[in-house]
Amino acid sequence: MKNFFRLSFLPRGYDFALLILRLWIGFSLFLKHGWEKLIGFTQMTAHFPDPIHIGPVPSFAFALLSDAICSLLLFFGLAARWAALIIAINTGVAFALVHKFRFFGTGNGEMPWIYFAAAMTVFIAGPGRFSFDGK
């Protein structure tokens, strides 16, 4: 019982924590945002936000790269730091320029802020031992 309360049955070390973070964030980002961009490419490009004034199609293409391709790279831990950097840039721009730093209320940027934090964590710490990059 003493070991149960100490949680000593859980693996120690940050490699396992980075694995959980990469799997959780990579899968959820792809499932919620990447998949919808892949399926609705033609419909979404017509009205996609253009926060840095490069046009809606290039803005959408960068978001597609981030949310579909880089989320899967993050999930598998392949070129994970580069993928995390691209995700961090995309979600940082979304939080700052699309959601206008709103964390509370309607149209809030809570999710981009959380994705940004997770991507920056992987960018700084690396993908960990349990990844293709770690092999």
ZAZAKE-767211 format. One record per residue (C-alpha): x, y, z; residue in one letter. Coordinates in nm, 3 decimals. Example, Ala and Ser with C-alpha at 12.3 -4.5 7.8 and 13.67 -1.06 7.14 Angstrom:
# residues 2
       u       v       w aa
   1.230  -0.450   0.780  A
   1.367  -0.106   0.714  S
# end
This chain:
# residues 135
       u       v       w aa
   0.000   0.000   0.000  M
   0.290   0.230   0.074  K
   0.418   0.195  -0.285  N
   0.074   0.275  -0.421  F
   0.060   0.614  -0.250  F
   0.415   0.692  -0.359  R
   0.321   0.601  -0.718  L
   0.643   0.403  -0.739  S
   0.483   0.162  -0.986  F
   0.501   0.434  -1.255  L
   0.816   0.450  -1.468  P
   1.058   0.721  -1.367  R
   1.226   0.964  -1.596  G
   1.122   1.225  -1.841  Y
   1.144   0.997  -2.148  D
   0.815   0.828  -2.063  F
   0.653   1.166  -1.990  A
   0.771   1.302  -2.326  L
   0.629   0.994  -2.497  L
   0.288   1.054  -2.338  I
   0.301   1.424  -2.427  L
   0.399   1.358  -2.789  R
   0.135   1.089  -2.838  L
  -0.141   1.291  -2.672  W
  -0.073   1.622  -2.844  I
   0.021   1.477  -3.183  G
  -0.286   1.257  -3.200  F
  -0.533   1.518  -3.076  S
  -0.394   1.791  -3.301  L
  -0.415   1.563  -3.605  F
  -0.757   1.424  -3.517  L
  -0.925   1.759  -3.447  K
  -0.744   2.002  -3.678  H
  -0.529   1.811  -3.927  G
  -0.792   1.567  -4.045  W
  -1.053   1.839  -4.100  E
  -0.803   2.039  -4.305  K
  -0.720   1.736  -4.520  L
  -1.086   1.652  -4.582  I
  -1.214   2.008  -4.631  G
  -0.921   2.157  -4.819  F
  -1.122   2.331  -5.094  T
  -1.397   2.457  -4.863  Q
  -1.161   2.589  -4.595  M
  -0.920   2.776  -4.823  T
  -1.194   3.015  -4.932  A
  -1.251   3.159  -4.584  H
  -0.932   3.072  -4.393  F
  -0.787   3.353  -4.175  P
  -0.486   3.541  -4.311  D
  -0.324   3.683  -3.995  P
   0.017   3.764  -4.143  I
  -0.113   3.887  -4.479  H
   0.040   3.627  -4.710  I
  -0.295   3.521  -4.851  G
  -0.550   3.266  -4.733  P
  -0.408   2.977  -4.940  V
  -0.046   3.006  -4.811  P
  -0.179   3.058  -4.457  S
  -0.392   2.747  -4.493  F
  -0.100   2.552  -4.641  A
   0.119   2.635  -4.338  F
  -0.163   2.541  -4.101  A
  -0.209   2.215  -4.293  L
   0.163   2.143  -4.266  L
   0.149   2.209  -3.893  S
  -0.177   2.038  -3.803  D
  -0.165   1.737  -4.037  A
   0.197   1.654  -4.122  I
   0.390   1.788  -3.824  C
   0.139   1.648  -3.574  S
   0.203   1.299  -3.714  L
   0.579   1.357  -3.710  L
   0.547   1.464  -3.347  L
   0.336   1.156  -3.270  F
   0.605   0.923  -3.406  F
   0.897   1.130  -3.281  G
   1.045   1.172  -3.627  L
   1.212   1.511  -3.686  A
   1.021   1.596  -3.370  A
   1.201   1.917  -3.278  R
   1.143   2.066  -3.624  W
   0.782   1.951  -3.620  A
   0.733   2.098  -3.273  A
   0.884   2.429  -3.387  L
   0.644   2.451  -3.682  I
   0.348   2.364  -3.457  I
   0.462   2.626  -3.204  A
   0.486   2.893  -3.473  I
   0.143   2.809  -3.613  N
  -0.033   2.791  -3.276  T
   0.151   3.099  -3.147  G
   0.032   3.301  -3.447  V
  -0.320   3.163  -3.400  A
  -0.323   3.260  -3.032  F
  -0.175   3.605  -3.087  A
  -0.322   3.724  -3.416  L
  -0.640   3.522  -3.468  V
  -0.761   3.491  -3.107  H
  -0.596   3.820  -3.004  K
  -0.449   3.679  -2.680  F
  -0.800   3.599  -2.549  R
  -0.775   3.316  -2.301  F
  -1.126   3.351  -2.158  F
  -1.468   3.422  -2.312  G
  -1.608   3.358  -2.654  T
  -1.363   3.292  -2.934  G
  -1.093   3.219  -2.680  N
  -0.751   3.087  -2.767  G
  -0.716   2.832  -2.491  E
  -0.643   2.540  -2.725  M
  -0.378   2.717  -2.934  P
  -0.213   2.824  -2.609  W
  -0.205   2.465  -2.480  I
  -0.075   2.328  -2.812  Y
   0.189   2.604  -2.814  F
   0.306   2.510  -2.463  A
   0.326   2.139  -2.547  A
   0.509   2.203  -2.874  A
   0.759   2.432  -2.701  M
   0.818   2.164  -2.437  T
   0.906   1.906  -2.702  V
   1.113   2.162  -2.894  F
   1.321   2.245  -2.585  I
   1.343   1.897  -2.426  A
   1.353   1.690  -2.743  G
   1.132   1.391  -2.822  P
   1.285   1.160  -2.563  G
   1.430   0.812  -2.584  R
   1.105   0.646  -2.697  F
   1.097   0.801  -3.044  S
   1.242   0.747  -3.389  F
   1.476   1.037  -3.323  D
   1.586   0.873  -2.998  G
   1.692   0.550  -3.171  K
# end
